[in-house]
Amino acid sequence: MSTVSKPAAAAAAGGMVLVTLASSQFLMALDASVMNVSIASVANDLGTTVTGVQTAITAYTLVMASLMITGGKVGALIGRKRAFRIGTVVYAAGSLTTALAPNLTVLIIGWSGLEGIGAALIMPAVVALVASNFPSDRRTAAYGAVAAAGAIAVAAGPIIGGAVTTSFSWRWVFVGEVFVAMTILVLAGRLADPPLEERRRIDFVGVLLSIIGLAAVVLGVLKSSAWGWVTPKPGATTVLGLSPTIWMVSGGLVVLWLLFRWESRVEARGADPLIHRDLVQNRRLRNVLTLFGSQFFMQAGVFFTIPLFLSVILGLSALETGLQLLPLSVGLLLAAIGIPRVWPDASPRRVVRIGLLMMLAGTAALVGGLEPGAEAGVVLIPLALIGIGIGALASQLGAQAVASCDESQAAEVGGLQNTATNLGASLGTALVGSLLIAALTTSLGTALAADPHVSSDVRSKVTVKTEGGAPFVSDAQLEQALKEANVPAQEAEAVVEANRKARYDGLRVSLSVVLLVGIAALFLSGALPTEALSRAET
């Protein structure tokens, strides 16, 4: 009887560990999307502006991304389990502060500051704790489940945020996060953590360089929609005649180069670096991290464009929009958990390539299907394909990142992995958004110039209004704006019709960039092994 009960007990314990780690990943990712549909409600409640709330969202991403490498190193020094617990407490404190925030300043302290710091401690620790709690034959499935939880949170965020804000208040979202975090903290007692090696000192110069470099790159990318990439947008700040974005991204990359040079010197004199040189020189790890960035670039691009189609063009509510994204979540979950279970010995290279091809097929279907007159159902099958593709990548990349180096470096790898995913997501949202607005503006201008029903006076008014980029607005919003501008009815209808077509042009152009990134990622997949981890060990 005992021979049967022991494996059963071990499986139950492993299942609870997986639930704990996946729940924490879900919670971290949820904050990136849960409040996007409730920005106006938060602004009204706090007596601030929509721009102020968007600043808090941007700052959360900035703090989290810039501290990921440091968070991974802290976990390696004090223990992954301890870093996980401390991060959970800090995150819960941030959620409680946010829920009780009386103004924007306190909101930024709680949401952007404390929650960002907590996430930077938790997420690298999750990667390392999966490695220390699951044997190699179960590790791929565990990483897949954790990654699926994070991706599903991004899709579920608008549904949760919209439903809770509509029925109660946005504050209850963060109250709920406090209870979830406390539950995770209790369950964390089951986590196994390998004993620490000799106590080492943290490289504070490296920490400072990594924070400055990553913060500059991420902030420049996040603000590119307001500042412009190279040529500054009208009314935006300029630096030597150019957009601050190009200066910040370039300066950040220079600082990161200095970081790697400094780390080489630290390691050469026998001290403990923030990032070990063998990780930087590891070609397989670099390729896996680039694949992570590519996956999150594509994922962010789809999550940016499709809600615009559903909510702005078709006029669906936040809840209805979230429900239309369910095929992606279902496909992702089935693939991320199902592939390691059904095909445990599948070639990682083949699985990743099939996943990328599924994502490319779904994105190509969206490019072809998003045209005037399209209904909401046109996105269902493409999103299911994209979800299966993301799940396939999620089932392999986490395990491959840790397997590419010594297991004792799992926390540092976790920091690098989450840095890559944050950079990919930030760049995907910013670049896809910029190209969408640029294509929309160009298409609208071309259509109005060729329409004989639009007078030169109306054309010039539209040109002035869209000088910094045409906004992606609904027909009702545009009609109201034209009415307030006293544009004649016939010309107003012509402008609205031109805008309808231009919106689809913008969506197709921006999704085409997602296609190009996916194709480029296919070339990187050749660095992945052809044997599963369990078989390779044998």
C-alpha positions as a Python dict, from the first residue, in 0.01 Angstrom:
ca = {
    (1, 'M'): (0, 0, 0),
    (2, 'S'): (284, 234, 89),
    (3, 'T'): (445, 184, -253),
    (4, 'V'): (130, 318, -411),
    (5, 'S'): (69, 601, -165),
    (6, 'K'): (418, 748, -183),
    (7, 'P'): (409, 825, -557),
    (8, 'A'): (54, 952, -517),
    (9, 'A'): (159, 1179, -231),
    (10, 'A'): (459, 1300, -428),
    (11, 'A'): (240, 1375, -728),
    (12, 'A'): (-7, 1565, -509),
    (13, 'A'): (276, 1766, -351),
    (14, 'G'): (420, 1838, -695),
    (15, 'G'): (79, 1947, -817),
    (16, 'M'): (42, 2192, -530),
    (17, 'V'): (391, 2330, -595),
    (18, 'L'): (299, 2380, -959),
    (19, 'V'): (-27, 2554, -862),
    (20, 'T'): (171, 2785, -631),
    (21, 'L'): (427, 2883, -895),
    (22, 'A'): (171, 2911, -1177),
    (23, 'S'): (-55, 3127, -957),
    (24, 'S'): (230, 3366, -885),
    (25, 'Q'): (310, 3393, -1256),
    (26, 'F'): (-59, 3458, -1327),
    (27, 'L'): (-68, 3731, -1063),
    (28, 'M'): (244, 3906, -1195),
    (29, 'A'): (119, 3906, -1555),
    (30, 'L'): (-233, 4010, -1458),
    (31, 'D'): (-123, 4357, -1352),
    (32, 'A'): (6, 4430, -1701),
    (33, 'S'): (-345, 4413, -1852),
    (34, 'V'): (-613, 4411, -1584),
    (35, 'M'): (-650, 4790, -1556),
    (36, 'N'): (-622, 4884, -1925),
    (37, 'V'): (-1003, 4874, -1960),
    (38, 'S'): (-1056, 5070, -1636),
    (39, 'I'): (-819, 5363, -1686),
    (40, 'A'): (-1102, 5618, -1706),
    (41, 'S'): (-1263, 5486, -1386),
    (42, 'V'): (-933, 5500, -1196),
    (43, 'A'): (-866, 5854, -1321),
    (44, 'N'): (-1211, 5977, -1216),
    (45, 'D'): (-1187, 5811, -875),
    (46, 'L'): (-845, 5961, -798),
    (47, 'G'): (-916, 6302, -947),
    (48, 'T'): (-637, 6271, -1201),
    (49, 'T'): (-608, 6233, -1579),
    (50, 'V'): (-601, 5932, -1809),
    (51, 'T'): (-239, 6023, -1887),
    (52, 'G'): (-155, 6004, -1517),
    (53, 'V'): (-295, 5651, -1484),
    (54, 'Q'): (-116, 5545, -1804),
    (55, 'T'): (204, 5679, -1647),
    (56, 'A'): (150, 5446, -1350),
    (57, 'I'): (103, 5148, -1585),
    (58, 'T'): (418, 5245, -1777),
    (59, 'A'): (613, 5286, -1454),
    (60, 'Y'): (511, 4938, -1334),
    (61, 'T'): (653, 4784, -1652),
    (62, 'L'): (963, 5004, -1622),
    (63, 'V'): (1040, 4913, -1260),
    (64, 'M'): (975, 4543, -1317),
    (65, 'A'): (1185, 4519, -1635),
    (66, 'S'): (1479, 4723, -1507),
    (67, 'L'): (1511, 4518, -1186),
    (68, 'M'): (1476, 4166, -1332),
    (69, 'I'): (1849, 4089, -1359),
    (70, 'T'): (1907, 4227, -1009),
    (71, 'G'): (1610, 4028, -875),
    (72, 'G'): (1754, 3709, -1021),
    (73, 'K'): (2089, 3775, -857),
    (74, 'V'): (1930, 3848, -520),
    (75, 'G'): (1753, 3512, -542),
    (76, 'A'): (2085, 3340, -611),
    (77, 'L'): (2243, 3507, -306),
    (78, 'I'): (1970, 3475, -40),
    (79, 'G'): (1791, 3168, -175),
    (80, 'R'): (1515, 3136, -434),
    (81, 'K'): (1247, 3043, -184),
    (82, 'R'): (1332, 3336, 43),
    (83, 'A'): (1338, 3578, -250),
    (84, 'F'): (1003, 3437, -363),
    (85, 'R'): (849, 3490, -19),
    (86, 'I'): (992, 3839, 29),
    (87, 'G'): (875, 3936, -319),
    (88, 'T'): (526, 3805, -245),
    (89, 'V'): (506, 4013, 76),
    (90, 'V'): (628, 4325, -105),
    (91, 'Y'): (382, 4263, -388),
    (92, 'A'): (93, 4217, -145),
    (93, 'A'): (189, 4540, 33),
    (94, 'G'): (189, 4716, -304),
    (95, 'S'): (-154, 4576, -393),
    (96, 'L'): (-298, 4687, -59),
    (97, 'T'): (-146, 5034, -99),
    (98, 'T'): (-295, 5057, -448),
    (99, 'A'): (-639, 4946, -329),
    (100, 'L'): (-641, 5219, -63),
    (101, 'A'): (-472, 5488, -276),
    (102, 'P'): (-634, 5831, -226),
    (103, 'N'): (-440, 5996, -510),
    (104, 'L'): (-211, 5927, -807),
    (105, 'T'): (111, 5958, -603),
    (106, 'V'): (14, 5679, -364),
    (107, 'L'): (-111, 5471, -660),
    (108, 'I'): (230, 5498, -826),
    (109, 'I'): (409, 5408, -501),
    (110, 'G'): (195, 5098, -452),
    (111, 'W'): (133, 4979, -807),
    (112, 'S'): (441, 5091, -996),
    (113, 'G'): (693, 5082, -711),
    (114, 'L'): (616, 4809, -459),
    (115, 'E'): (442, 4571, -701),
    (116, 'G'): (719, 4621, -958),
    (117, 'I'): (989, 4540, -700),
    (118, 'G'): (794, 4238, -578),
    (119, 'A'): (752, 4107, -933),
    (120, 'A'): (1126, 4149, -1000),
    (121, 'L'): (1200, 3921, -702),
    (122, 'I'): (927, 3668, -772),
    (123, 'M'): (953, 3602, -1146),
    (124, 'P'): (1323, 3500, -1166),
    (125, 'A'): (1273, 3290, -852),
    (126, 'V'): (984, 3105, -1020),
    (127, 'V'): (1216, 2992, -1301),
    (128, 'A'): (1473, 2863, -1052),
    (129, 'L'): (1214, 2699, -826),
    (130, 'V'): (1067, 2500, -1115),
    (131, 'A'): (1417, 2366, -1181),
    (132, 'S'): (1470, 2269, -816),
    (133, 'N'): (1122, 2120, -755),
    (134, 'F'): (1073, 1904, -1064),
    (135, 'P'): (1291, 1631, -1219),
    (136, 'S'): (1399, 1677, -1578),
    (137, 'D'): (1128, 1449, -1718),
    (138, 'R'): (854, 1670, -1563),
    (139, 'R'): (1028, 2005, -1593),
    (140, 'T'): (919, 2081, -1949),
    (141, 'A'): (552, 2034, -1857),
    (142, 'A'): (596, 2246, -1544),
    (143, 'Y'): (754, 2533, -1736),
    (144, 'G'): (475, 2507, -1992),
    (145, 'A'): (206, 2532, -1726),
    (146, 'V'): (373, 2831, -1559),
    (147, 'A'): (420, 3013, -1889),
    (148, 'A'): (60, 2933, -1989),
    (149, 'A'): (-64, 3085, -1663),
    (150, 'G'): (119, 3410, -1739),
    (151, 'A'): (-5, 3433, -2096),
    (152, 'I'): (-364, 3351, -1998),
    (153, 'A'): (-349, 3629, -1738),
    (154, 'V'): (-276, 3879, -2015),
    (155, 'A'): (-584, 3757, -2205),
    (156, 'A'): (-803, 3732, -1894),
    (157, 'G'): (-697, 4069, -1754),
    (158, 'P'): (-946, 4280, -1954),
    (159, 'I'): (-1231, 4041, -1864),
    (160, 'I'): (-1148, 4049, -1492),
    (161, 'G'): (-1080, 4422, -1486),
    (162, 'G'): (-1392, 4509, -1685),
    (163, 'A'): (-1623, 4282, -1485),
    (164, 'V'): (-1498, 4388, -1141),
    (165, 'T'): (-1487, 4760, -1227),
    (166, 'T'): (-1836, 4751, -1378),
    (167, 'S'): (-1994, 4552, -1093),
    (168, 'F'): (-1800, 4689, -794),
    (169, 'S'): (-1489, 4908, -813),
    (170, 'W'): (-1140, 4884, -964),
    (171, 'R'): (-1005, 4881, -607),
    (172, 'W'): (-1146, 4532, -550),
    (173, 'V'): (-910, 4395, -817),
    (174, 'F'): (-616, 4485, -595),
    (175, 'V'): (-792, 4369, -279),
    (176, 'G'): (-830, 4032, -451),
    (177, 'E'): (-459, 4036, -538),
    (178, 'V'): (-375, 4077, -168),
    (179, 'F'): (-570, 3762, -75),
    (180, 'V'): (-420, 3565, -366),
    (181, 'A'): (-69, 3675, -267),
    (182, 'M'): (-127, 3574, 96),
    (183, 'T'): (-252, 3232, -17),
    (184, 'I'): (58, 3189, -233),
    (185, 'L'): (275, 3286, 64),
    (186, 'V'): (117, 3011, 277),
    (187, 'L'): (154, 2750, 2),
    (188, 'A'): (518, 2851, -56),
    (189, 'G'): (614, 2643, 247),
    (190, 'R'): (598, 2335, 23),
    (191, 'L'): (865, 2467, -215),
    (192, 'A'): (1202, 2292, -213),
    (193, 'D'): (1509, 2513, -239),
    (194, 'P'): (1864, 2377, -283),
    (195, 'P'): (2109, 2480, -7),
    (196, 'L'): (2300, 2802, -63),
    (197, 'E'): (2665, 2796, -149),
    (198, 'E'): (2915, 3024, 25),
    (199, 'R'): (2786, 3373, 103),
    (200, 'R'): (2888, 3617, -170),
    (201, 'R'): (2869, 3996, -206),
    (202, 'I'): (2650, 4160, -465),
    (203, 'D'): (2809, 4366, -741),
    (204, 'F'): (2654, 4709, -674),
    (205, 'V'): (2822, 4876, -970),
    (206, 'G'): (2679, 4608, -1197),
    (207, 'V'): (2337, 4651, -1035),
    (208, 'L'): (2347, 5026, -1098),
    (209, 'L'): (2457, 4984, -1460),
    (210, 'S'): (2192, 4721, -1532),
    (211, 'I'): (1912, 4934, -1382),
    (212, 'I'): (2019, 5246, -1572),
    (213, 'G'): (2069, 5062, -1901),
    (214, 'L'): (1747, 4859, -1891),
    (215, 'A'): (1541, 5152, -1761),
    (216, 'A'): (1663, 5378, -2041),
    (217, 'V'): (1590, 5121, -2314),
    (218, 'V'): (1248, 5025, -2178),
    (219, 'L'): (1138, 5384, -2106),
    (220, 'G'): (1249, 5498, -2451),
    (221, 'V'): (1052, 5216, -2615),
    (222, 'L'): (743, 5271, -2398),
    (223, 'K'): (736, 5646, -2469),
    (224, 'S'): (802, 5613, -2842),
    (225, 'S'): (431, 5651, -2922),
    (226, 'A'): (429, 5994, -2753),
    (227, 'W'): (778, 6109, -2847),
    (228, 'G'): (832, 5946, -3187),
    (229, 'W'): (1118, 5710, -3267),
    (230, 'V'): (1366, 5944, -3438),
    (231, 'T'): (1175, 6247, -3566),
    (232, 'P'): (995, 6409, -3271),
    (233, 'K'): (618, 6428, -3282),
    (234, 'P'): (453, 6771, -3282),
    (235, 'G'): (463, 6921, -2935),
    (236, 'A'): (696, 6650, -2801),
    (237, 'T'): (1026, 6722, -2626),
    (238, 'T'): (1333, 6727, -2850),
    (239, 'V'): (1699, 6662, -2778),
    (240, 'L'): (1935, 6816, -3033),
    (241, 'G'): (1649, 6814, -3283),
    (242, 'L'): (1574, 6442, -3239),
    (243, 'S'): (1321, 6246, -3035),
    (244, 'P'): (1428, 6153, -2681),
    (245, 'T'): (1347, 5790, -2773),
    (246, 'I'): (1649, 5744, -2999),
    (247, 'W'): (1879, 5902, -2739),
    (248, 'M'): (1745, 5695, -2450),
    (249, 'V'): (1752, 5363, -2637),
    (250, 'S'): (2101, 5432, -2774),
    (251, 'G'): (2231, 5551, -2437),
    (252, 'G'): (2076, 5251, -2262),
    (253, 'L'): (2244, 5009, -2503),
    (254, 'V'): (2580, 5180, -2444),
    (255, 'V'): (2533, 5146, -2067),
    (256, 'L'): (2447, 4775, -2110),
    (257, 'W'): (2767, 4732, -2314),
    (258, 'L'): (2958, 4895, -2029),
    (259, 'L'): (2782, 4654, -1791),
    (260, 'F'): (2912, 4350, -1977),
    (261, 'R'): (3263, 4498, -1991),
    (262, 'W'): (3249, 4565, -1618),
    (263, 'E'): (3123, 4215, -1541),
    (264, 'S'): (3415, 4065, -1733),
    (265, 'R'): (3657, 4264, -1514),
    (266, 'V'): (3476, 4163, -1194),
    (267, 'E'): (3489, 3794, -1286),
    (268, 'A'): (3853, 3818, -1400),
    (269, 'R'): (3963, 3935, -1054),
    (270, 'G'): (3780, 3646, -886),
    (271, 'A'): (3482, 3838, -749),
    (272, 'D'): (3118, 3740, -802),
    (273, 'P'): (2964, 3925, -1099),
    (274, 'L'): (2601, 4023, -1145),
    (275, 'I'): (2598, 3826, -1474),
    (276, 'H'): (2849, 3546, -1527),
    (277, 'R'): (3051, 3566, -1846),
    (278, 'D'): (2965, 3210, -1949),
    (279, 'L'): (2594, 3307, -1960),
    (280, 'V'): (2664, 3598, -2192),
    (281, 'Q'): (2883, 3382, -2416),
    (282, 'N'): (2640, 3089, -2420),
    (283, 'R'): (2511, 3082, -2780),
    (284, 'R'): (2230, 2839, -2703),
    (285, 'L'): (2105, 3055, -2414),
    (286, 'R'): (2126, 3371, -2626),
    (287, 'N'): (1915, 3208, -2895),
    (288, 'V'): (1657, 3085, -2644),
    (289, 'L'): (1634, 3433, -2490),
    (290, 'T'): (1592, 3586, -2836),
    (291, 'L'): (1315, 3334, -2907),
    (292, 'F'): (1151, 3437, -2579),
    (293, 'G'): (1168, 3801, -2687),
    (294, 'S'): (1028, 3714, -3030),
    (295, 'Q'): (740, 3516, -2880),
    (296, 'F'): (642, 3801, -2650),
    (297, 'F'): (683, 4055, -2932),
    (298, 'M'): (434, 3860, -3143),
    (299, 'Q'): (206, 3796, -2847),
    (300, 'A'): (202, 4166, -2750),
    (301, 'G'): (141, 4270, -3111),
    (302, 'V'): (-167, 4047, -3135),
    (303, 'F'): (-299, 4155, -2794),
    (304, 'F'): (-257, 4519, -2901),
    (305, 'T'): (-425, 4502, -3243),
    (306, 'I'): (-713, 4256, -3203),
    (307, 'P'): (-879, 4433, -2906),
    (308, 'L'): (-874, 4751, -3116),
    (309, 'F'): (-1060, 4572, -3393),
    (310, 'L'): (-1312, 4422, -3154),
    (311, 'S'): (-1372, 4718, -2922),
    (312, 'V'): (-1316, 5025, -3141),
    (313, 'I'): (-1426, 4908, -3486),
    (314, 'L'): (-1698, 4660, -3385),
    (315, 'G'): (-1793, 4839, -3063),
    (316, 'L'): (-1782, 4534, -2833),
    (317, 'S'): (-1766, 4589, -2458),
    (318, 'A'): (-1457, 4503, -2253),
    (319, 'L'): (-1621, 4179, -2139),
    (320, 'E'): (-1728, 4083, -2493),
    (321, 'T'): (-1380, 4164, -2623),
    (322, 'G'): (-1223, 3943, -2357),
    (323, 'L'): (-1456, 3656, -2442),
    (324, 'Q'): (-1354, 3677, -2808),
    (325, 'L'): (-993, 3622, -2695),
    (326, 'L'): (-1083, 3296, -2521),
    (327, 'P'): (-985, 3072, -2817),
    (328, 'L'): (-630, 3199, -2778),
    (329, 'S'): (-628, 3122, -2405),
    (330, 'V'): (-779, 2776, -2454),
    (331, 'G'): (-540, 2685, -2736),
    (332, 'L'): (-245, 2812, -2533),
    (333, 'L'): (-338, 2613, -2223),
    (334, 'L'): (-401, 2291, -2416),
    (335, 'A'): (-71, 2312, -2603),
    (336, 'A'): (146, 2426, -2311),
    (337, 'I'): (28, 2146, -2081),
    (338, 'G'): (-76, 1884, -2338),
    (339, 'I'): (237, 1865, -2554),
    (340, 'P'): (473, 1760, -2269),
    (341, 'R'): (216, 1507, -2147),
    (342, 'V'): (122, 1352, -2481),
    (343, 'W'): (464, 1382, -2650),
    (344, 'P'): (718, 1395, -2365),
    (345, 'D'): (1002, 1287, -2594),
    (346, 'A'): (921, 1528, -2878),
    (347, 'S'): (1208, 1721, -3030),
    (348, 'P'): (1218, 2073, -2874),
    (349, 'R'): (1336, 2215, -3205),
    (350, 'R'): (1044, 2060, -3392),
    (351, 'V'): (788, 2167, -3133),
    (352, 'V'): (912, 2528, -3137),
    (353, 'R'): (916, 2538, -3516),
    (354, 'I'): (564, 2398, -3538),
    (355, 'G'): (457, 2654, -3277),
    (356, 'L'): (609, 2941, -3474),
    (357, 'L'): (443, 2816, -3794),
    (358, 'M'): (107, 2801, -3612),
    (359, 'M'): (154, 3158, -3492),
    (360, 'L'): (252, 3268, -3842),
    (361, 'A'): (-51, 3092, -3994),
    (362, 'G'): (-287, 3257, -3744),
    (363, 'T'): (-132, 3600, -3795),
    (364, 'A'): (-142, 3564, -4174),
    (365, 'A'): (-510, 3469, -4150),
    (366, 'L'): (-573, 3787, -3950),
    (367, 'V'): (-388, 4000, -4207),
    (368, 'G'): (-607, 3853, -4481),
    (369, 'G'): (-932, 3851, -4282),
    (370, 'L'): (-935, 4198, -4127),
    (371, 'E'): (-1109, 4402, -4393),
    (372, 'P'): (-1416, 4628, -4405),
    (373, 'G'): (-1731, 4432, -4322),
    (374, 'A'): (-1551, 4165, -4117),
    (375, 'E'): (-1739, 4033, -3813),
    (376, 'A'): (-1601, 3930, -3474),
    (377, 'G'): (-1599, 3562, -3574),
    (378, 'V'): (-1318, 3625, -3822),
    (379, 'V'): (-1065, 3624, -3536),
    (380, 'L'): (-1169, 3301, -3363),
    (381, 'I'): (-976, 3039, -3565),
    (382, 'P'): (-666, 3259, -3615),
    (383, 'L'): (-652, 3331, -3241),
    (384, 'A'): (-685, 2959, -3163),
    (385, 'L'): (-389, 2888, -3397),
    (386, 'I'): (-185, 3165, -3236),
    (387, 'G'): (-273, 3033, -2890),
    (388, 'I'): (-161, 2681, -2981),
    (389, 'G'): (162, 2826, -3120),
    (390, 'I'): (234, 3029, -2808),
    (391, 'G'): (159, 2723, -2594),
    (392, 'A'): (397, 2510, -2798),
    (393, 'L'): (679, 2762, -2743),
    (394, 'A'): (588, 2798, -2376),
    (395, 'S'): (613, 2421, -2329),
    (396, 'Q'): (978, 2419, -2437),
    (397, 'L'): (1162, 2751, -2400),
    (398, 'G'): (1166, 2777, -2019),
    (399, 'A'): (1314, 2431, -1976),
    (400, 'Q'): (1564, 2491, -2258),
    (401, 'A'): (1683, 2818, -2101),
    (402, 'V'): (1766, 2647, -1769),
    (403, 'A'): (1907, 2336, -1943),
    (404, 'S'): (2149, 2550, -2144),
    (405, 'C'): (2358, 2627, -1834),
    (406, 'D'): (2443, 2493, -1489),
    (407, 'E'): (2134, 2443, -1272),
    (408, 'S'): (2290, 2654, -995),
    (409, 'Q'): (2257, 2954, -1228),
    (410, 'A'): (1881, 2908, -1271),
    (411, 'A'): (1794, 3225, -1075),
    (412, 'E'): (2027, 3437, -1291),
    (413, 'V'): (1885, 3274, -1603),
    (414, 'G'): (1539, 3359, -1470),
    (415, 'G'): (1637, 3724, -1445),
    (416, 'L'): (1769, 3725, -1802),
    (417, 'Q'): (1464, 3533, -1928),
    (418, 'N'): (1216, 3776, -1776),
    (419, 'T'): (1421, 4071, -1901),
    (420, 'A'): (1399, 3929, -2254),
    (421, 'T'): (1023, 3874, -2227),
    (422, 'N'): (963, 4226, -2091),
    (423, 'L'): (1177, 4381, -2364),
    (424, 'G'): (997, 4176, -2629),
    (425, 'A'): (653, 4270, -2499),
    (426, 'S'): (743, 4639, -2462),
    (427, 'L'): (898, 4656, -2808),
    (428, 'G'): (608, 4462, -2961),
    (429, 'T'): (345, 4695, -2818),
    (430, 'A'): (541, 5011, -2902),
    (431, 'L'): (654, 4919, -3253),
    (432, 'V'): (325, 4762, -3360),
    (433, 'G'): (138, 5060, -3218),
    (434, 'S'): (363, 5310, -3393),
    (435, 'L'): (332, 5135, -3728),
    (436, 'L'): (-44, 5106, -3690),
    (437, 'I'): (-82, 5482, -3636),
    (438, 'A'): (165, 5563, -3915),
    (439, 'A'): (-16, 5338, -4165),
    (440, 'L'): (-355, 5473, -4052),
    (441, 'T'): (-238, 5832, -4099),
    (442, 'T'): (-88, 5767, -4443),
    (443, 'S'): (-389, 5572, -4569),
    (444, 'L'): (-633, 5834, -4443),
    (445, 'G'): (-439, 6119, -4605),
    (446, 'T'): (-414, 5934, -4936),
    (447, 'A'): (-786, 5851, -4940),
    (448, 'L'): (-892, 6209, -4864),
    (449, 'A'): (-658, 6352, -5126),
    (450, 'A'): (-815, 6128, -5392),
    (451, 'D'): (-1177, 6192, -5289),
    (452, 'P'): (-1342, 6472, -5493),
    (453, 'H'): (-1620, 6507, -5233),
    (454, 'V'): (-1373, 6639, -4972),
    (455, 'S'): (-1288, 7008, -5000),
    (456, 'S'): (-937, 7140, -4959),
    (457, 'D'): (-1047, 7322, -4642),
    (458, 'V'): (-1166, 6998, -4473),
    (459, 'R'): (-859, 6816, -4601),
    (460, 'S'): (-629, 7074, -4444),
    (461, 'K'): (-820, 7057, -4114),
    (462, 'V'): (-780, 6679, -4103),
    (463, 'T'): (-411, 6712, -4191),
    (464, 'V'): (-353, 6954, -3903),
    (465, 'K'): (-543, 6734, -3657),
    (466, 'T'): (-349, 6421, -3759),
    (467, 'E'): (-6, 6583, -3785),
    (468, 'G'): (119, 6382, -3490),
    (469, 'G'): (-62, 6067, -3603),
    (470, 'A'): (-427, 5990, -3670),
    (471, 'P'): (-600, 5854, -3358),
    (472, 'F'): (-758, 5508, -3378),
    (473, 'V'): (-1119, 5611, -3303),
    (474, 'S'): (-1464, 5463, -3357),
    (475, 'D'): (-1708, 5592, -3620),
    (476, 'A'): (-1919, 5754, -3347),
    (477, 'Q'): (-1620, 5939, -3199),
    (478, 'L'): (-1509, 6065, -3540),
    (479, 'E'): (-1861, 6171, -3639),
    (480, 'Q'): (-1893, 6369, -3315),
    (481, 'A'): (-1557, 6539, -3372),
    (482, 'L'): (-1651, 6632, -3731),
    (483, 'K'): (-1987, 6765, -3613),
    (484, 'E'): (-1817, 6985, -3354),
    (485, 'A'): (-1580, 7110, -3627),
    (486, 'N'): (-1887, 7208, -3841),
    (487, 'V'): (-1786, 6984, -4130),
    (488, 'P'): (-2071, 6949, -4386),
    (489, 'A'): (-2258, 6616, -4365),
    (490, 'Q'): (-2153, 6489, -4709),
    (491, 'E'): (-1787, 6560, -4647),
    (492, 'A'): (-1809, 6419, -4294),
    (493, 'E'): (-1942, 6091, -4432),
    (494, 'A'): (-1655, 6079, -4682),
    (495, 'V'): (-1401, 6131, -4401),
    (496, 'V'): (-1567, 5861, -4188),
    (497, 'E'): (-1564, 5617, -4480),
    (498, 'A'): (-1197, 5691, -4553),
    (499, 'N'): (-1116, 5636, -4185),
    (500, 'R'): (-1296, 5299, -4188),
    (501, 'K'): (-1066, 5172, -4462),
    (502, 'A'): (-757, 5335, -4310),
    (503, 'R'): (-811, 5157, -3978),
    (504, 'Y'): (-796, 4818, -4149),
    (505, 'D'): (-486, 4924, -4342),
    (506, 'G'): (-322, 5014, -4010),
    (507, 'L'): (-415, 4678, -3855),
    (508, 'R'): (-282, 4480, -4152),
    (509, 'V'): (47, 4671, -4171),
    (510, 'S'): (113, 4635, -3797),
    (511, 'L'): (35, 4262, -3803),
    (512, 'S'): (269, 4221, -4100),
    (513, 'V'): (555, 4322, -3870),
    (514, 'V'): (450, 4044, -3633),
    (515, 'L'): (479, 3807, -3929),
    (516, 'L'): (833, 3926, -4006),
    (517, 'V'): (945, 3875, -3646),
    (518, 'G'): (802, 3523, -3650),
    (519, 'I'): (985, 3438, -3971),
    (520, 'A'): (1312, 3569, -3825),
    (521, 'A'): (1255, 3356, -3514),
    (522, 'L'): (1237, 3043, -3730),
    (523, 'F'): (1605, 3088, -3820),
    (524, 'L'): (1698, 3104, -3450),
    (525, 'S'): (1519, 2778, -3369),
    (526, 'G'): (1804, 2582, -3527),
    (527, 'A'): (2005, 2634, -3206),
    (528, 'L'): (1758, 2422, -3008),
    (529, 'P'): (1837, 2052, -2949),
    (530, 'T'): (1653, 1775, -3129),
    (531, 'E'): (1624, 1555, -2818),
    (532, 'A'): (1395, 1608, -2521),
    (533, 'L'): (1562, 1684, -2186),
    (534, 'S'): (1481, 1346, -2030),
    (535, 'R'): (1614, 1152, -2330),
    (536, 'A'): (1925, 1373, -2354),
    (537, 'E'): (2009, 1303, -1987),
    (538, 'T'): (1968, 930, -2041),
}
